[in-house]
């Protein structure tokens, strides 16, 4: 069960790095072990970005799982599962619609409220272990601009939250979706993820190969590439680094 064991650290460089060290240590961490920190000195984001978070204000955690049942070619399901859990949790807490900006940024009102950094360790054709790094903005109200505009549970609701309590509620939600994966309900996860996509079926602007083009997101393929309909009706499948959202 995710969250049965929580290692709470006051300050750490990065919870993902700490979790990765735990995996390398002699003690085999039990599945669902959470590393949670009040502050990260070097919080890691996607594409070598940094993850900013004021002390004790937000949920910063890394969860260790062993999804050995999942073939490597299906590893995007981990992103889908976590994105769904985070988005649904935020929506239930704020009562405001949360969207998934493919592949796994969580947005509310077009502002980033949570980030996900998944690091899978592969053994042959299976995933031997996975570290789910998750940052959810909880009580922070002022954010430096890192190329996106951010928000938090507090900025959306005007309330202050107990980060510990919030984290246990979130672990339950994540566990619910992980159980779905264990039961191999892959299709339902894909459908739910697709219907939560930011800009789904809405003509919008993107940068592809240095050019600005108008296109429509039509969904994702099971392996994770984005299905994009270009203005003239042509369908293209995009990988993460091939496309940039224009706002
Ligand atoms: C992103 O760029 O959107 C991903 C951000 C992921 C941040 C979380 S905070 C907890 C965990 N530890 C890290 O160093 N990063 C992730």
Boltz pocket constraint, residues with backbone or C-beta under 6 A from the ligand:
constraints:
  - pocket:
      binder: B
      contacts: [[A, 13], [A, 14], [A, 15], [A, 16], [A, 17], [A, 40], [A, 42], [A, 43], [A, 44], [A, 45], [A, 46], [A, 47], [A, 49], [A, 50], [A, 51], [A, 59], [A, 60], [A, 61], [A, 62], [A, 104], [A, 105], [A, 114], [A, 115], [A, 116], [A, 117], [A, 132], [A, 133], [A, 134], [A, 135]]
      max_distance: 6.0
